[in-house]
Amino acid sequence: MRLRDAVARGVPAGSGGSRLLRGNHPEHEALESEAAAYFGAETALYFGGGYVANFAIFSTLPRRGDLVAHDELIHASVHEGLRRGRADFVAVPHNNVDAFDAAIVRWRATGGTGRPWLAIESLYSMDGDSPGPRRTI
């Protein structure tokens, strides 16, 4: 199926609005079913944009008693989700692997028993760097 055909039938596409506001369509469910099958998952859920996806993930998946250790330069959408969620969270210095480890060790030493989560980005848009080894271009 082509996007052009779906749009011609009135199926909303893109990040212009949520399915709650613009409607749920069989094409949306088919896309999610195909993604779930591809990844070997029970279900899949597509979001209209990265901001809302980050917000949803960090406000719902980490539970009370968990810890989210996040890079201090993580996107604002993650901060928003963490503030709405129930897990504890702590910022660690940018691209410092040892700081992530230390944060989890401190949390465990003070009685933390939940699941630790690490939040990093594949590309930090403000600085243009990544969590991998530093490289000069």
C-alpha positions as CSV (number, residue, x, y, z in Angstrom):
1,M,0.0,0.0,0.0
2,R,1.3,3.4,-0.8
3,L,1.1,6.4,1.4
4,R,-0.4,8.5,-1.4
5,D,-3.3,6.1,-1.7
6,A,-4.0,6.1,2.0
7,V,-3.9,10.0,2.2
8,A,-6.2,10.2,-0.8
9,R,-8.7,8.0,1.3
10,G,-8.4,10.5,4.2
11,V,-6.0,8.4,6.4
12,P,-4.0,10.9,8.5
13,A,-0.2,10.5,8.2
14,G,2.7,12.3,9.8
15,S,3.1,14.0,13.2
16,G,0.2,16.5,12.7
17,G,-2.0,15.0,15.4
18,S,-2.6,12.0,17.6
19,R,-4.8,9.0,16.7
20,L,-7.0,10.1,19.6
21,L,-7.8,13.4,17.8
22,R,-7.4,12.3,14.2
23,G,-8.8,8.8,14.4
24,N,-7.5,5.3,14.4
25,H,-7.4,3.5,11.0
26,P,-6.9,0.0,9.9
27,E,-3.6,1.1,8.2
28,H,-2.2,2.2,11.6
29,E,-3.0,-1.2,13.1
30,A,-1.6,-3.0,10.1
31,L,1.7,-1.1,10.4
32,E,1.9,-2.0,14.1
33,S,1.1,-5.6,13.5
34,E,3.7,-5.9,10.8
35,A,6.3,-4.2,13.1
36,A,5.4,-6.6,16.0
37,A,5.8,-9.6,13.7
38,Y,9.1,-8.3,12.3
39,F,10.6,-7.8,15.8
40,G,9.0,-10.9,17.2
41,A,7.0,-8.9,19.7
42,E,3.5,-9.4,21.0
43,T,2.5,-5.9,20.0
44,A,4.0,-2.7,18.7
45,L,3.0,0.9,19.0
46,Y,4.0,3.8,16.7
47,F,4.1,7.4,17.9
48,G,3.8,10.4,15.7
49,G,7.1,11.9,16.9
50,G,10.1,11.3,19.1
51,Y,9.1,13.8,21.8
52,V,5.9,12.1,22.6
53,A,7.6,8.7,22.4
54,N,10.2,9.6,24.9
55,F,7.6,11.2,27.1
56,A,5.5,8.1,27.0
57,I,8.4,5.7,27.6
58,F,9.9,7.5,30.6
59,S,6.6,8.4,32.3
60,T,5.3,4.8,32.2
61,L,7.9,2.1,31.9
62,P,10.2,2.8,34.8
63,R,8.3,1.9,37.9
64,R,8.3,3.2,41.5
65,G,11.4,1.7,43.1
66,D,13.4,1.8,39.8
67,L,16.2,4.3,39.0
68,V,16.8,6.0,35.7
69,A,20.4,7.2,35.4
70,H,20.5,9.7,32.5
71,D,23.1,11.6,30.7
72,E,23.0,15.2,31.8
73,L,22.5,16.3,28.1
74,I,19.5,14.0,27.5
75,H,16.7,15.5,25.4
76,A,14.0,17.6,27.2
77,S,11.4,15.1,26.3
78,V,13.1,12.5,28.6
79,H,13.2,15.1,31.4
80,E,9.5,15.7,30.9
81,G,8.7,12.0,31.0
82,L,10.8,11.5,34.1
83,R,9.1,14.3,36.0
84,R,5.7,12.7,35.3
85,G,6.9,9.1,36.1
86,R,7.3,7.3,39.4
87,A,10.9,6.2,39.2
88,D,13.8,8.0,40.9
89,F,16.2,9.6,38.4
90,V,19.6,11.0,38.5
91,A,21.7,13.0,36.0
92,V,25.3,11.9,35.4
93,P,28.1,13.8,33.6
94,H,27.9,13.7,29.8
95,N,29.4,10.6,28.2
96,N,30.8,9.3,31.5
97,V,30.3,5.5,31.7
98,D,31.9,5.4,35.2
99,A,29.4,7.9,36.5
100,F,26.5,5.7,35.4
101,D,28.1,2.8,37.3
102,A,28.7,4.9,40.4
103,A,25.2,6.2,40.4
104,I,23.8,2.7,40.4
105,V,26.2,1.6,43.1
106,R,25.2,4.5,45.3
107,W,21.6,3.8,44.7
108,R,22.0,0.1,45.6
109,A,24.0,1.1,48.7
110,T,21.1,3.3,49.9
111,G,18.6,0.4,49.5
112,G,17.6,0.7,45.9
113,T,16.2,-2.7,44.9
114,G,14.3,-2.0,41.7
115,R,15.5,-2.0,38.1
116,P,18.2,0.4,37.0
117,W,17.6,2.1,33.6
118,L,20.2,3.9,31.6
119,A,19.1,6.8,29.3
120,I,21.5,8.0,26.6
121,E,21.1,9.2,23.1
122,S,22.6,7.9,19.9
123,L,23.3,11.5,18.8
124,Y,23.2,14.5,21.1
125,S,21.6,17.1,18.8
126,M,22.8,20.2,20.7
127,D,26.5,19.2,20.6
128,G,26.4,16.8,17.7
129,D,28.4,14.1,19.5
130,S,27.5,10.5,20.4
131,P,28.2,8.3,23.3
132,G,30.8,6.3,21.4
133,P,34.6,7.0,21.5
134,R,35.5,10.6,20.9
135,R,36.6,11.2,17.3
136,T,37.9,14.3,15.5
137,I,36.5,14.8,12.1
